[in-house]
Amino acid sequence: MSATTTRAAGRDTLEVVRRRPGRTRATTEERVFAVLRWALIAALVLVTAFPFYYMLLLSFVPIESLLLSPSRLWFGLETLTVETYRTVLASADDGGQGFGLFLRNSALVALATVAVTILVAIPGAYAVSRLPFPGRRQVSTLFLAVYLFPTVVLAVPLFIAFARLGLQSSLVGLMLVYVVQTVPVSIHMLRTYFATIPASIEEAAAIDGAGRVATLRRVVLPLAMPSITSTGLYVFMIAWNEFLFALLFLSAQPDRWTVSLGLAQLSNGIEVPKTVLMAGSVILTVPIVLLYGLAERALTEGLTSGADKG
């Protein structure tokens, strides 16, 4: 073996020795970060899911069992009952809390708010994002200026205005208030998405003879369906969970209360068992969770279909 070969082999061995600690350190860091990542995910899931689990558990537990073991995190299946939900959903005449009526009122108001808001926001957002007119950028900014003011500041003027119109104690008046609240941010959300759609697609539709309305209906709306779905879900959540305006407009009409107003009444009741209160909380929460799951699937399908068409 020549001296040159010996020196080359020595350099290779030294290089391997130098590289080995680096590889070991990188492998150790990857393993540590992998463990920390799963630990963080588990902690976040625990913090997020445990309150809902405990609320769901207490909603099926008789108040007697809860008083005997208030700190238990698990009860046997033979202990659980649905009597709390019967009490919550039954009408006041039947000795219940009337949440069945509250659910109907909330569903009517929330769905009507979503429908009207989307119908108003789509042409408004499209006009701001596509049509040239004086003050276009200023108008787009003003849509969000309403959120610079606290809700309580707008509550009194809106209540006075709707009282003069005779809508202060009606579900229609409450729905219109929610539309006023949600239209500006809905226009902003949809405008941002419309701006990402290539103008060349609309130009191609115009060359084929499609007018502005036909282009919006046949070309833009199918592409913007994921954004429309997410905006509709956002509006529904606001209308479903809102409390201040519901209290201000409907407090004198118990038969027109929404779920959030009924739940607040439950929480203030001294004689209402906490298990019944938890059942009411579950009823308020579950529709949002289910809608979010359905909307997430619709968003995924919409984005995937758009990618396939592209």
N, C-alpha and C positions, 0 to 999 in steps of 0.2 A: 504494500500500500504506500503510495507516494505521500509526500508531505502536504501537497496541495489537497489531496483527498482527505487526509486526516484533519486538516484545518477546516475544510468544508463540513465534515461530519461533526466537528466540535461546534461550529457555528449553528448548525441545525439543532443540535442537542440543547445549546444555550437558548435558542429561540423558543423551543418547546417548553423549556423551564420557565422562560419569561412569560409565555402566553398562558400557561396553565393557571396561575393565580387569577388572571383576568377572567378566564372562562369560569372558574369556580365562583368568583365574586358575582358575575352576571347571573349564573344559575341560581345562586343563593338569593339574590335580589328578586329574581323572577318568582321563586317559590314563596318568598316572604310577601311580595305584593299580591300574589294569587290568594294567599291565605287572608291577607288584610282586606282584599276586595270582597271575598265571600263573607267575611265577618261584618263588613260594613253593610253589605246587602241584607244579611240576616238581621242586623240591628235596625235598619230602616223598615224592613218588612214587619218586624216585631212592634216597633213604635207606631206604625201605621195601622196594622191589622188588629192589634190587641184591644184597643178601645172599642172597635166595632164588634169584635168577638165577645167582649164582656157585655156590651149593650145587648147583643143578640141573645146571649145566654140568659141574662136577667129577664128578658122579655118572655121567656118560657118557664121561668121558675115561679112557683107559688110564693106569695109574700110570707107565708108561715115558714117555709123552708129557708128563705133568705134571712129571716130574722134569727133562726136557729144557728145558721152558719154564714154570717155576712162576709167572711173572708175567703170562702171557697171559690176556686176557679173552675170547678167541674162538678156537675151533678149527674146522677144516674138517669138513664132514659125513663125509668119508671117514675121519676120525680117531676119531669117536665110536663107542661100542660099548655094548651092553646086558649085557656079561659081568658087570659089577659087580652088577647086579640079580639075575642068576642066582646069583651067589655069595652074595648076602645072603639070598635067598628059599629056597635049597636047604637041605635038612636037614643036620644035623651029620654024619650017616652018609654023606652024599654029598659031604662036603668043604665045605659051606656054613655059613652062620651061623644058620640055622633061623628066619629071620624070618617064614616062612610060618606056622609054629606060633605064634609070638608075636602075629602079626596076628589069628589066630583067637581066642587067649586074650583079647586086648585088646577085640576086638569083642564077645565074649560078656559080659565083665565090664561094658563101657560100656553096651551095649544093655540088659542086665538092670538096671543101676543107674538108667538113665533111666526104664525102665518102672515099677520099684518106687517110685522117688522121686516121679514124677508121680502115680501112683495114691494115694500117701499124702499128697502135698502139696495136691492139689486139694480134697478134703473138709476138710483142716485149714485151708487158706487161706479157704475159703468160710465155715467156722464162725467164724473170727476176724473176718472182715469183715462178716458178716451176722447171726449169731446172738448175742443178748444173754446174757451169763453173768457171774457175779462174777469180777473180776480179768481181764477181757478185755484191757485195755490192757497190764497187766503181763505177761500171757502173750505178747502180741505182741512186747514188748521182749525177753523172755527167749529168744525164738527166735534172736535175733542175739547173745545174750550168749556163746554158745559160741565165737564168732569173736574174743572178747577174749583167748583163750588161744592161745598158739602151738601149731602142729600137733605139734611134737615133745613137748610136755607131755602131749598126749592119746595119743601113740603107745604109750607103755609100758603104761598101764592097759588100753588096748584090746587090746594084744597078750597081756597076761596073762589078760584075760577070755576072749578067743577061744581061747587055748591050753587053758584049762580046759574049754572046750566042744568041743575037738578040731577047731577050724576055723582053726588058725593057719597051715596050709600048703595051703589050698584056695582056689580061685577064688570059691567061695560066701562064704567068710569075708571075702575082700577086697571083694567086692561089697557085703556088709552094712556094712563100714566106710565105703565110699563113700556108701552111703545115709544113714548116720548123719551124715556130713559135709554132705551136700547138702540134706537135707530142711529144715533150719531156714531157709536162705537162699531155697530154692524157695518155701516158705510165705510168706516175706516178699515176694518178687517177685510171686507170684500174688495175695496179699492186697491189695497196692497196686492191681493192675489190677481185681480184683473190686470194689473200693470205687468205681471210676469208672463202673461200670455202673449206670444209673438203677434205683432200687428200684421205680419205677412199672412197669417191664417185668415184674418178678417178681410184683408185685401183680396185674397184668392176667392173668398165667398162673394165679395162685391163684384169681381170680374165675372163670376158665374151668374150674376143677376140678382143676388140676395140683397134685400134692403137692410137697413140698420136693425130693425126689430127682428127680422128673420135671422140675421147673423147672430144677434144676441141669444135668440131662443134655440137655434140649431147648432151653433158652433161654440159660443162662449160658455153658456150655462153647462153643457155636458163636461167641458174641461174644468170648470170651476166648481163642480159638484162636491169635491172634498172640502173646499173652503166654505161652501154654503152649508154643508152638514155640520161642520164644527161651529160655525156661527149660530146656526139654529140651536145646537145643543147649549151653547153659551147663553143664549137668550132664554131658553127654557129653564136653565138652572137659576137665572136671576128671577124670573117670574115665579118659579116654584118655591124658592127659599125666602123671598123678600118678606119683610115683617113690618117695617115702619109705615109704609103707605097702606098696607092692609089693615093695620091697627087704626090709622087715622081715618080711613074711609069706611071701614066695616065694623068698627067696635060696637056700634049700636044695633047691628043686625046679626045676631048669632047664627041665623039660618044661612047667611052668606059668608061665613068665615072661611078662610083658607086653612090649609094644614098647618102652616107655620103659626098662625094666630091661635088655632086650637091647641097646638103643642105648648105655646106660651101659657095658655090658660091652665093646661094640665100641670105645668111646672109650678104655678102659683097656688095650686090647690093643696090645702093642708091635709085633707082626708083622702087624697088620691095616692094609692100605693106607688112606690117607685118602680115596681115591675110594670105597671100599666103605663107609666111615663116612658119606660124603655121601649115598650111595644109601640107607642106613638112615635118615638124617635126612629125606630126601624121602619115604620110605614113611611115616614118622611124621607128616609135615606135611600131605601131600596129602589124606587123608580129612577133616581138619578144614576145609581150604579148600573142598573139594567140598560138604561139609555146610553150610558157611556160605553158599555160593552158593545151594543149594537152599532153605535156611531163609529167606534174604533174599527170594526169590521168593514163598515161602509167606506171609511177613509182609506183603509188598506186596499180594498178592492178598486176604489176609484183611482188611486195612485198607480196601482199595477196595470189597470186597463189603459190608463193614459200612457204609461211607458210602452205597452205593447203596440199601441197605435202609432207612437212616435217612431 
